[in-house]
């Protein structure tokens, strides 16, 4: 079930990047990020308050966790810009390669309180396949 949800999230992320690239033709990149985050945040707040009926609190978290919002703004802005230049496939491949690399570092060191999963030499072919895919996509 979780694998399917992550696959669905990847599908939605690629569609989102394409839509955001189109939106960037009408407004600035920061405007795209504002529209995406404002509309998404508004819908989420309404869902939490009206459907889940849960109180929203922003206390009790370490200060650095709020940087996730900043990362989201950068992700939407940069991917919206790049999809218009590189295309959706190359932008997605490079994004996945970046995610794979930093995820391996986070896992290996157990950063941010995630379970420590030491890097194994068995993972190297996966990295090489991603790199080969990026190279092949850029050749066409």
N, C-alpha and C positions, 0 to 999 in steps of 0.2 A: 504493500500500500504506500509506504513512504517513498519507495523508488518511483512509483507512478506519479506521486505528487511533485517530486523534484523534477521529473521529466516534464510534467505539465508547467511547472514554474519556468523551466528553460524555454519552452515553447512560447509562453506568455512574454518572457523577457525579450525574445527576438522580435515578436510582434510589436511590443512596446517600443523597442528601438526604432523600428520602421515607422511607426506612427509618429514618434517624437521627431524623427528626421523630417517628415512631411510638415509637422507643426512648426519646425524651425524655419521653414520657408516663409511663414507668416509672421512670426514673432522672433525676438532675439533668443539666443540659447538660454540665457537666464530667465527669459519669459517662459520658455518651455518648461524649465525646471520648476518655476513658480506655479504654473498652471497644473502640472502633474502632481506636485506635492500638495498644493492647496486643495485641489478637487479630490484627490485620494484621501487626504487627511480629513476633509469635511465629511466625506462618505463614511469613513471609518468611525469618526466620532459619533455620527448619527446612528450607525449600526450598534456601536457599543452602548449608547445611551437608550436607544429605543427598542432594540431587539434583545441584546444580552442583558441590559439593565444592570450594568456594572459601573461602579464609580471609577473614574480615571484619576490616578495619582501619579505624580512625577517625583516623588520623594524617595529617599532611601537607596538611591543608586549612586555608584561612584561617578564623579563629574565627567570622566573621560568617555563614559558610555553614550553621552549626548553627541559625541562626534559621529555616530552612525548617521545622524541626520545630515551632517555636512558631507559625509561620504556619498549619501544618496543624491544630494544636489550635484556633486561632481560627476557621479556615475551617469545621471540623466543628461547633464549638459554635454559631457565629453562624448558619450555614445551617440547622442543626437547629432552632434557635429560630424563625428567620424562616419556614421552610416551614410550621410549625404556625400561623402568623399570616397570612402573605401567600399561602400555597399554593405548590406546586412550580413552576408556570409563571412566576409573577412573581419568585419568588426566583431561579430560573435565569436569567431575562432580566436582572435587575439584576446578577447575578453575571457574566454574559457582558459586559454593558456596562462593568463595572469592569475586567474582564480586557482588553477591547479598548482602553480608555483607557490603562491603565498599560502595556500592551504597545506601544502606539504611542509612548509616551514613552521606554520602554526601547529600542525600535528606533531612534528618531530620534537619541538620544544615544549609542547603542552601550553602554549601561550593562551591567554584570556580564559584560563580555567577549563579548556577543553581537554578531554582525555589524551594523554601522551601516546602517540603512535610513532615509534621510531621509523625513520626513513629506511627503506629496504632497497637493495639493489634490484629487486624484482620490479620495482616501479619505473626504472629507467626506460624500458621499452615503451611504456605508456607516454612518457614525456617525449621520447623520440618520435612516436607516431603523431602526436599533436603537432610537433615541430614540422614533420614531413607534410602534414595536412595543410598547415599554414603556407609552407613553401609552394605546394602544388596549387593551392587556391590563388596565390599571387602570380603564378606563371600563366594562368589562363586569362 
